[in-house]
Amino acid sequence: MIGEIGETAAKLKFMGIGYQFTGRDRLEAGIDGIAEAMDENHPTAMMIAVQVKATRAARYTGENDNEFTYTVRAADLEYWRGSNLPVILVLYRQSDDTFYWKSLENLVGEAERTLRFDKKHDLLDRKARDRLAALTVAKQGHGYYVPPLGGGEQAIVNMLPILLPAEIFVSQTRLSNREALAKMNKTRNGKRYDWMINETSLWTFHDPLKSSVRDLVERDQVERIETDFLALHDAKDQQHKFAGLLRHTLAHDFREVLGWDKEKKQFFFLPKPQGIARQFQYLSAKQKAKADVVSVYKKSKDEGPIDYVRHHSFTPRFERLAEQWYLVVSPSYFFTADGTRRLSYPETLLSGKKRLDNNNTVRRQVIMWHRLLSGMSFEDTGQLLVSESVEDRILIIGEPPVLELPKSVPDDVWGAKANKAKKSDEDDPQGSLL
């Protein structure tokens, strides 16, 4: 009787979270029913085999407020291994009307017969529908699609529109790019690198005769022209040169807060002039927010020598679509030994941090970078992060485009990864930028 009650209750539960449930006849040997994912009441042909184990009121093994264990029979485990459908175990307790579930994929050996259930994470409710749907997709091949079954959301495109100055200066020069850099490096005061040499001409958005760049050009051969003449040129090599000019100009605009690494081709937050660790405060979508953009990690927890320093960074790419230039921001991390010297082997640290990042983490980073580049930061205890005012900058960065997605990005599909990311955000404030 309790078995029949459990299967009926499971059917109602699956229907409540957006799945069809078809029970099997009494000849079943370890599969009680088939659950089919529904997308807005439309069947998807995405099937899950379900085994229901029901009890009236008994406590599970080792049960406490947070977890318990359940041991499956060896014969059942052997039977489930031969299934061509993903198999889940659903535990139902009538006394408190609770449902917990666990995927039975990849269980190997006697030791894995004992399943550990987390009462919060393994609860069978509407929050589990995307994780259940993810089980139905073949994991082999070059990639696979995890279908989101929840509602829609706004997606931020990591392409920031650039408002260019109306005019640009084109000057004749006799110097090669290498010779010009060598000459500028010898300049004592007012060094500027926000220029690009194209064959015998130098391009820059500022008047070269009013800065140290005047030593690089023929002073009687300076011409002011419309920016669109170069920005909208159809030749690919001209577009590449113009993109290089944009990168140099951006580096100049933010030279007091961002460094540039030639090897990684990344902008990264510089350490504070007095000290190393740095915090950036900005206005997020709804409230004031802050991020530890330069973080110091020591060999021991609170004292001792520095182990490494982590900097928030991004890889820039300048793209022209139609008649609009965009800055494509790809958030990442940059590692140094002491805030200035690049760490010799940062790959393990980088891959470890990237594994913890989820959709929300990257979204917050894109917002953070937009706030910095567009000047939407604010003072904290009287100290301004960027000393130059927005009016002094050459490039003006606009709002990133926003798209309305019909389906949300199902972070919970990645299961353990999402949980690790959440735990990291709680233990380490850098994981969550808000």
C-alpha positions in Angstrom: 0.0 0.0 0.0 2.7 2.5 0.9 4.4 1.7 -2.4 1.3 2.6 -4.3 0.9 5.8 -2.3 4.5 6.8 -3.0 4.1 6.3 -6.7 0.9 8.3 -6.8 2.4 11.1 -4.7 5.5 11.1 -7.0 3.3 11.5 -10.0 1.5 14.5 -8.6 4.9 16.0 -7.5 6.4 15.7 -11.0 3.3 17.1 -12.6 3.5 20.1 -10.2 7.1 20.9 -11.3 6.3 20.6 -15.0 6.9 17.0 -15.9 4.6 14.2 -17.1 4.8 11.0 -15.2 3.7 7.6 -16.5 3.7 4.7 -14.1 4.6 1.2 -15.1 2.7 -2.1 -14.5 3.4 -4.5 -11.7 6.0 -6.4 -13.7 8.5 -3.7 -13.2 11.8 -4.8 -11.7 13.3 -1.5 -10.5 11.8 1.4 -12.5 8.5 2.7 -11.2 7.8 5.3 -13.9 9.0 7.5 -16.7 9.1 11.3 -16.2 9.0 13.5 -19.4 10.1 17.1 -19.3 7.5 19.7 -20.4 8.3 23.1 -21.8 5.3 25.4 -21.3 3.0 22.4 -21.3 4.6 21.0 -24.5 6.2 17.6 -24.3 9.9 17.5 -25.2 10.6 13.7 -25.6 13.3 14.1 -22.8 12.8 11.1 -20.6 14.0 10.1 -17.1 13.5 6.7 -15.5 12.3 7.1 -11.9 12.5 4.6 -9.0 10.4 5.6 -6.0 11.1 4.4 -2.5 8.4 5.4 0.0 8.1 5.2 3.8 5.4 6.3 6.2 7.3 8.0 8.9 10.7 6.3 9.4 13.8 8.4 9.8 16.6 7.9 7.2 20.0 6.6 8.2 22.1 9.2 9.9 19.4 11.9 9.4 19.9 15.3 10.9 18.7 18.8 10.0 20.9 19.0 7.0 21.5 15.5 5.5 21.0 11.7 5.6 22.2 8.6 3.8 20.4 5.9 1.9 21.8 2.6 0.7 20.5 1.0 -2.5 20.4 -2.7 -3.1 23.2 -4.3 -5.2 20.6 -6.0 -7.5 18.9 -2.6 -8.1 22.2 -0.9 -8.9 23.1 -3.6 -11.4 19.7 -3.3 -13.1 20.0 0.5 -13.4 23.4 0.4 -15.0 21.8 -1.2 -18.1 19.3 1.6 -18.6 19.4 3.6 -21.8 17.7 6.4 -19.9 19.1 8.4 -17.0 17.8 7.0 -13.8 17.0 8.8 -10.6 16.0 7.6 -7.2 13.1 9.5 -5.5 12.6 9.1 -1.7 9.1 9.9 -0.4 8.1 10.2 3.3 4.4 10.4 3.9 4.6 11.8 7.4 6.1 15.1 6.4 5.3 14.9 2.6 9.0 15.3 1.6 10.6 14.3 -1.6 14.3 14.0 -2.2 16.0 12.8 -5.4 19.4 11.6 -6.6 20.9 10.8 -10.0 22.1 7.2 -10.2 24.5 7.9 -13.1 28.1 6.9 -12.8 27.7 4.8 -9.7 30.4 2.2 -9.7 31.3 -0.4 -7.0 30.1 -1.4 -3.6 31.2 1.8 -1.9 28.9 4.0 -4.0 25.7 2.1 -3.1 25.4 4.5 -0.1 24.0 7.8 -1.3 24.3 11.0 0.7 21.3 13.4 0.4 21.6 17.1 1.1 18.1 18.1 2.4 18.4 21.5 0.7 20.1 20.8 -2.6 18.5 17.4 -3.3 14.9 18.5 -2.6 12.5 17.6 -5.4 10.8 20.9 -6.2 10.6 23.4 -9.0 14.2 24.5 -8.5 15.3 21.0 -9.5 13.6 21.0 -12.9 16.6 22.3 -14.9 19.0 19.9 -13.2 16.6 17.1 -14.0 16.4 18.2 -17.7 20.2 18.3 -17.9 20.3 14.5 -17.2 18.4 13.7 -20.4 21.1 15.2 -22.7 23.9 12.9 -24.1 27.2 14.0 -22.6 29.3 12.6 -25.4 30.6 14.5 -28.5 32.1 18.0 -29.0 29.4 19.7 -26.8 25.9 19.5 -25.7 22.9 21.8 -25.1 21.3 22.0 -21.7 17.7 23.2 -22.2 16.6 25.8 -19.7 13.0 25.3 -18.6 12.6 28.3 -16.4 11.4 31.8 -17.3 13.2 34.5 -19.2 15.8 37.0 -18.1 17.7 40.0 -19.3 21.1 39.3 -20.8 23.9 41.9 -20.9 26.0 41.8 -24.1 29.6 42.4 -23.3 30.0 44.9 -26.1 30.4 48.4 -25.0 29.7 51.1 -27.6 32.4 53.7 -28.0 31.7 57.4 -28.6 34.6 58.7 -30.7 35.9 62.3 -30.8 34.6 64.1 -33.9 38.1 64.9 -35.1 41.5 63.1 -35.3 45.0 64.5 -35.9 47.1 63.0 -38.7 50.7 64.0 -38.8 53.7 63.1 -41.0 56.6 61.4 -39.3 60.0 60.1 -40.3 60.2 57.6 -37.5 59.3 54.0 -37.5 57.1 52.7 -34.7 60.1 51.3 -32.8 62.1 54.5 -33.2 59.1 56.5 -32.0 58.7 54.3 -28.9 62.4 54.6 -28.1 62.3 58.3 -28.4 59.2 58.6 -26.2 60.7 56.4 -23.6 63.5 58.9 -23.2 61.1 61.7 -22.5 61.3 62.9 -18.9 57.9 64.4 -18.4 54.5 64.1 -20.1 55.0 60.7 -21.8 52.1 59.8 -24.0 51.5 56.6 -25.9 48.0 57.2 -27.2 49.0 57.3 -30.9 49.5 54.9 -33.8 52.0 55.1 -36.7 50.7 53.9 -40.0 53.6 53.9 -42.5 54.6 57.6 -42.6 51.7 59.1 -40.7 51.0 59.3 -37.0 47.3 59.2 -35.8 46.2 60.6 -32.4 43.0 62.1 -30.9 44.9 64.9 -29.2 46.8 67.8 -30.7 50.4 66.4 -31.0 51.9 70.0 -30.9 50.6 70.5 -27.4 52.3 67.4 -25.8 55.5 65.4 -25.9 54.3 63.8 -29.1 55.5 66.9 -31.0 59.0 65.4 -31.0 57.7 62.5 -33.1 56.1 64.4 -36.0 56.9 66.9 -38.6 55.5 70.0 -36.9 54.5 71.7 -40.1 52.7 68.6 -41.3 49.9 68.3 -38.8 46.3 68.0 -40.2 43.0 67.8 -38.4 40.4 65.6 -40.2 37.0 64.0 -39.4 37.4 60.8 -37.4 34.9 58.9 -39.6 37.4 59.1 -42.5 39.7 56.6 -40.7 37.2 54.9 -38.4 34.9 53.8 -41.2 37.5 52.9 -43.7 36.7 49.6 -45.5 40.3 48.3 -45.7 41.0 45.6 -43.1 44.5 46.8 -42.4 43.2 50.3 -41.7 40.6 48.9 -39.3 43.3 47.0 -37.5 45.4 50.1 -37.2 42.4 52.1 -35.9 41.6 49.4 -33.4 45.2 49.6 -32.1 44.8 53.4 -31.7 41.7 52.8 -29.6 43.6 50.4 -27.4 46.4 52.8 -26.9 44.0 55.6 -26.1 42.1 53.6 -23.6 45.3 52.7 -21.9 46.2 56.4 -21.6 42.7 57.3 -20.3 43.1 54.8 -17.5 46.8 54.8 -17.0 46.6 55.6 -13.3 44.4 52.6 -12.4 44.9 50.0 -15.2 48.1 48.3 -16.3 48.6 46.5 -19.6 50.3 43.2 -20.0 51.8 42.6 -23.4 52.1 38.8 -23.1 48.5 38.2 -21.9 47.1 41.2 -23.8 45.0 42.2 -20.8 44.2 45.3 -18.9 44.4 44.7 -15.1 43.8 46.7 -12.0 47.0 48.3 -10.6 47.8 48.0 -6.9 47.2 51.0 -4.7 50.2 53.5 -4.6 50.4 53.1 -0.8 50.0 49.3 -0.3 48.8 46.6 -2.7 45.2 45.6 -2.0 42.6 47.7 -3.9 38.9 48.0 -3.7 36.6 49.5 -6.4 33.3 51.0 -5.5 30.6 51.6 -8.1 26.9 51.7 -8.8 25.5 48.4 -9.8 22.1 47.8 -11.5 20.2 48.6 -8.3 22.6 49.7 -5.5 26.0 50.7 -4.5 28.5 47.8 -4.8 32.1 47.1 -4.2 34.7 44.7 -5.4 38.1 43.7 -4.1 39.9 44.1 -7.5 43.4 43.6 -6.2 43.7 40.9 -3.5 46.7 39.8 -1.5 47.1 36.1 -0.6 49.7 35.1 1.9 51.4 31.8 2.5 49.8 31.6 5.9 46.3 32.9 6.7 47.0 36.2 8.4 50.7 36.8 8.3 53.9 35.8 6.6 55.3 36.6 3.1 53.0 37.1 0.1 52.1 34.0 -1.8 50.5 35.8 -4.8 48.3 38.8 -5.7 45.2 38.4 -7.8 44.0 41.3 -10.0 40.7 41.6 -11.8 41.5 42.0 -15.5 39.8 41.8 -19.0 40.9 41.1 -22.5 39.8 43.9 -24.8 38.8 43.5 -28.4 37.7 46.4 -30.6 35.2 45.6 -33.3 33.3 47.7 -35.8 29.7 46.7 -36.6 28.2 48.8 -39.4 29.2 52.4 -38.4 29.7 51.8 -34.7 32.8 50.8 -32.9 32.5 48.6 -29.8 34.8 47.5 -27.0 34.3 43.7 -26.3 35.1 43.0 -22.7 36.1 39.4 -21.7 36.6 39.4 -17.9 39.5 37.4 -16.5 42.2 37.5 -13.7 45.8 38.4 -13.7 48.3 37.1 -11.1 51.5 38.8 -9.8 54.0 37.8 -7.2 53.9 41.1 -5.3 51.5 43.4 -7.2 53.9 44.3 -9.9 56.0 41.3 -11.1 54.0 38.8 -13.1 53.6 35.4 -11.5 55.7 32.8 -13.3 53.1 30.0 -13.4 49.6 31.4 -12.9 47.8 28.7 -15.0 46.6 26.6 -12.0 45.3 29.6 -10.1 43.5 31.0 -13.1 41.9 27.7 -14.1 40.8 27.1 -10.5 39.2 30.5 -10.2 37.5 30.2 -13.6 35.9 26.9 -12.6 34.2 28.7 -9.7 32.8 31.5 -11.9 29.2 31.1 -13.0 26.9 33.2 -15.1 26.1 35.7 -12.3 29.8 36.2 -11.5 30.7 37.0 -15.1 27.6 39.3 -15.4 28.7 41.3 -12.3 32.2 41.6 -13.7 30.9 43.0 -17.0 28.8 45.5 -15.1 31.8 46.4 -12.9 34.1 47.0 -16.0 31.4 49.1 -17.6 31.1 51.3 -14.5 34.8 51.9 -14.4 35.2 52.6 -18.2 32.1 54.8 -18.3 33.1 56.8 -15.2 30.2 55.5 -13.0 32.4 55.0 -9.9 32.3 57.1 -6.7 34.4 58.2 -3.8 35.0 56.2 -0.7 36.3 57.9 2.4 37.3 60.9 0.3 39.6 59.0 -2.1 38.8 58.9 -5.8 39.8 55.8 -7.6 40.6 57.5 -10.9 42.2 60.9 -10.5 41.3 62.1 -14.0 37.8 63.3 -14.5 35.5 61.8 -17.1 35.8 65.1 -19.1 39.5 64.6 -19.5 39.1 61.2 -21.1 39.2 60.9 -24.9 37.0 57.9 -25.4 33.5 57.9 -24.0 32.0 54.4 -23.2 28.3 53.8 -23.5 25.8 51.4 -21.9 26.1 47.7 -23.0 23.2 46.4 -25.0 20.6 44.4 -23.1 18.6 41.5 -24.6 15.4 39.9 -23.3 16.0 36.2 -23.4 12.9 33.9 -23.6 14.7 31.4 -21.3 17.0 32.0 -18.3 20.5 30.7 -18.0 20.2 27.6 -15.7 23.2 28.0 -13.5 21.9 25.2 -11.3 22.4 22.8 -14.2 26.1 22.5 -13.3 25.1 21.3 -9.9 28.3 20.8 -7.9 30.0 23.6 -9.7 27.3 26.1 -8.9 27.4 25.0 -5.2 31.2 25.4 -5.1 30.9 28.9 -6.7 28.2 29.8 -4.1 30.4 28.6 -1.2 33.4 30.4 -2.7 31.4 33.6 -2.8 30.5 33.2 0.9 34.0 32.4 2.0 35.8 34.7 -0.4 34.1 38.1 -1.1 36.0 38.4 -4.4 34.0 35.5 -5.9 30.9 37.7 -5.8 31.5 41.3 -6.9 28.4 42.8 -5.3 
